[in-house]
Amino acid sequence: MPELPEVETVRRGLQPVLEGATILRVTLARPALRYPFPERFTERLAGRRVLGLDRRSKYLLWNVEGGEILLAHLGMSGSFRIEGSDAPGAAMPGAFALARSRDTRHDHVRFELQGGTAVIYNDPRRFGFMDLMSRAEMDRHPRLVGLGVEPTSNLFSADTLTALADRRTPLKAALLDQGGVTGLGNIYVCEALWRAELDPRRPASALADPQVAERLASAIRAVIAEAIEAGGSTLRDHMRADGTLGYFQHRFAVYGREGEPCQRPGCGGTVMRIQQAGRSTFFCPSCQR
């Protein structure tokens, strides 16, 4: 499932096209994705201008004229594609090497914009979904309520992590709980813990140590920033808005590297994979303590 860096690069790719644009019409190829579309979905968006494009955790938020907000989640394989003469092409930072597969059989939502550009949502597995809410309802929406601090915001600090120290869970589980730090997923938690030299099995109480919390906070900020710059991880079939793939997976130190030598200079350890709460955790038992 796309994590925060993937969703953020999609937002940045869509922003130049969507912000300030008027949605002429919306066409649905089916009545539902993972969930049914909201009532009068197409009518509530047609003729409206997109005032801004935001992100909260792993959700894209289209702020639409008239007080509506379109919430979109990419699910496992969802992506947006930009078509038309006004499309910006490769407008995002980073190097992208792989061409995007365009299978129009999986085009489920088409947003036609004034000026001839179209934004198409494609999702082979149909695990993504879209919802509409009023701006006043945003803080109470079940998908958004209870989300924690964004790791990309100025509010995120070592104190954010220290607040997790009273949880009776391993470090990795505490970081994956979206109520503490939101947007972190399995990949980037594994990578951040490696950078901070912390064993994912350690209890969350380790974060009561200010030095440990600061080390981990710095690692989280760095790995998220680098992944956004690179365009995301693009495991399997996640795509950027301009149809290209990111390549941050080539920088992974531990994720997916079971049995390989640890990349930390002077370590000499070997990357292990264990199961935690039904998910794979990759780490080096020699240098992560």
HUGI-V341073 format. One record per pair of residues at least 4 apart in sequence whose C-alpha atoms are under 8 Angstrom apart, sorted by the first residue. I is the first residue (numbers start at 1). J is the second residue. If there is no record, write none. Layout:
# HUGI-V341073
I:J
I:J
This chain:
# HUGI-V341073
1:74
1:75
1:76
1:77
2:6
2:7
2:58
2:74
2:75
2:76
2:234
2:238
3:7
3:58
3:183
3:184
3:185
4:8
4:57
4:58
4:183
4:184
4:185
4:224
5:9
5:224
5:225
5:227
5:228
5:231
5:232
5:233
6:10
6:228
6:231
6:232
6:233
6:234
6:238
6:240
7:11
7:55
7:58
7:59
7:60
7:74
8:12
8:55
8:228
9:13
9:92
9:228
9:231
9:232
9:240
9:241
10:14
10:80
10:239
10:240
10:241
11:15
11:53
11:54
11:55
11:60
11:241
12:16
12:92
13:91
13:92
13:240
13:241
13:242
14:18
14:82
14:241
15:19
15:52
15:53
16:88
17:21
17:86
17:87
17:88
18:50
18:52
18:53
19:50
19:51
19:52
19:53
20:49
20:50
20:51
20:52
21:49
21:50
21:51
21:113
21:114
22:47
22:48
22:49
22:50
22:113
22:114
23:45
23:46
23:47
23:48
23:49
23:50
23:111
23:112
23:113
23:114
24:46
24:47
24:48
24:111
24:112
24:113
24:114
25:42
25:45
25:46
25:47
25:111
25:112
25:113
26:42
26:43
26:45
26:46
26:109
26:110
26:111
26:112
27:42
27:109
27:110
27:111
28:42
28:108
28:109
28:110
29:107
29:108
29:109
30:108
31:36
31:37
32:36
32:37
33:37
33:126
33:127
33:128
33:129
33:130
34:126
34:127
34:128
34:129
35:129
35:130
37:41
37:129
37:130
37:131
38:130
38:131
38:132
40:44
41:45
41:132
42:46
45:64
48:64
48:65
48:66
49:64
49:65
50:62
50:63
50:64
50:65
51:62
51:63
51:64
51:65
52:62
52:63
52:64
53:60
53:61
53:62
53:63
54:60
54:61
54:62
54:63
55:59
55:60
55:61
56:60
56:61
56:144
56:150
56:183
57:147
57:150
57:182
57:183
58:73
58:183
59:71
59:72
59:73
59:74
60:70
60:71
60:72
60:73
61:69
61:70
61:71
61:72
62:69
62:70
62:71
63:67
63:68
63:69
63:70
64:68
64:69
64:70
67:134
67:135
68:132
68:133
68:134
68:135
69:132
69:133
69:134
69:135
69:138
70:130
70:131
70:132
70:133
71:130
71:131
71:132
71:133
72:128
72:129
72:130
72:131
73:78
73:128
73:129
73:130
74:78
74:79
74:123
74:127
74:128
74:129
75:126
75:127
75:128
75:129
76:125
76:126
76:127
76:128
76:238
77:123
77:124
77:125
77:126
77:127
77:128
77:237
77:238
78:121
78:122
78:123
78:124
78:125
78:126
78:127
78:128
78:238
78:239
79:121
79:122
79:123
79:238
79:239
79:240
79:241
80:119
80:120
80:121
80:122
80:239
80:240
80:241
81:119
81:120
81:121
81:122
81:241
81:242
81:243
82:87
82:117
82:118
82:119
82:120
82:241
82:242
82:243
83:87
83:117
83:118
83:119
83:120
84:116
84:117
84:118
85:116
85:117
86:115
86:116
86:117
87:117
88:242
89:242
90:242
90:244
91:242
92:231
93:229
93:230
93:231
94:229
94:230
94:231
94:246
95:230
95:231
95:246
95:247
96:230
96:231
96:244
96:245
96:246
96:247
97:244
97:245
97:246
97:247
98:244
98:245
99:243
99:244
99:245
100:239
100:243
100:244
100:245
101:243
103:107
104:122
106:122
106:123
106:124
107:120
107:121
107:122
107:123
108:120
108:121
108:122
108:123
109:120
109:121
109:122
110:118
110:119
110:120
110:121
111:118
111:119
111:120
112:116
112:117
112:118
112:119
113:117
113:118
113:119
123:127
123:128
133:137
133:138
133:141
134:138
137:141
138:144
139:144
139:145
140:144
140:145
141:145
146:178
146:179
147:178
147:179
147:180
147:181
147:182
148:178
148:179
148:180
148:181
148:182
149:153
149:155
149:156
149:160
149:179
149:180
149:181
149:182
150:155
150:156
150:181
150:182
150:183
151:156
151:181
151:182
151:183
151:184
151:220
151:221
151:224
152:156
152:221
152:224
152:225
156:160
156:217
157:161
157:214
157:217
158:162
158:210
158:213
158:214
158:216
158:217
159:163
159:213
160:164
160:180
160:181
161:165
161:180
161:181
161:207
161:213
161:217
162:207
162:208
162:209
162:210
162:213
163:180
163:208
164:174
164:180
164:204
164:205
164:207
165:204
165:205
165:206
165:207
165:208
166:204
166:205
167:174
167:204
167:205
168:203
168:204
168:205
169:173
169:174
169:203
169:204
170:174
170:200
170:201
170:202
170:203
170:204
171:175
171:199
171:200
171:201
171:202
171:203
171:204
171:206
172:176
172:189
172:190
172:200
172:201
173:177
174:180
174:204
175:180
175:181
175:184
175:189
176:181
176:182
176:184
176:185
176:186
176:189
177:181
177:182
178:182
178:183
178:184
184:188
184:189
185:189
186:190
186:279
186:280
186:281
187:191
187:255
188:192
188:220
188:223
188:224
189:193
189:220
190:194
190:200
190:254
190:255
190:281
190:282
190:283
191:195
191:223
191:252
191:253
191:254
191:255
192:196
192:216
192:219
192:220
192:223
193:197
193:198
193:199
193:200
193:216
193:219
193:283
193:288
194:198
194:199
194:253
194:254
194:283
194:284
194:288
195:216
195:219
196:215
196:216
196:219
196:288
197:287
197:288
197:289
198:202
198:287
198:288
198:289
199:283
199:284
199:285
199:288
199:289
200:281
200:283
202:206
202:289
206:212
206:213
207:212
207:213
208:212
208:213
209:213
210:214
211:215
212:216
213:217
214:218
215:219
216:220
217:221
218:222
219:223
220:224
221:225
222:226
223:227
224:228
225:229
226:230
226:248
227:231
227:232
227:233
227:248
228:232
230:246
230:247
230:248
231:240
231:245
231:246
231:247
231:248
232:245
232:246
232:247
232:248
232:249
233:246
233:247
233:248
233:249
234:238
234:239
234:245
234:246
234:247
234:248
234:249
235:249
238:245
239:243
239:244
239:245
239:246
240:244
240:245
240:246
247:251
248:252
252:256
253:257
253:262
253:263
254:258
254:262
254:271
254:282
254:283
254:284
255:281
255:282
255:283
256:282
257:271
257:272
257:282
258:270
258:271
258:272
258:273
258:282
259:270
259:271
259:272
260:270
260:271
261:268
261:269
261:270
261:271
262:267
262:268
262:269
262:270
262:271
262:284
263:267
264:268
267:286
267:287
268:286
269:284
269:285
269:286
269:287
270:284
270:285
270:286
271:282
271:283
271:284
271:285
272:282
272:283
272:284
272:285
273:280
273:281
273:282
273:283
274:280
274:281
274:282
275:279
275:280
275:281
276:280
276:281
283:288
284:288
285:289
